[in-house]
């Protein structure tokens, strides 16, 4: 089991979630604005 790959996957997941929650409110406001 490659620990480094798991670590990288975790970072990518965290980054993706952070980006999503950063964009989501703007997207929501744009649609319901």
Helices and strands as residue ranges (DSSP letters): H 3-32
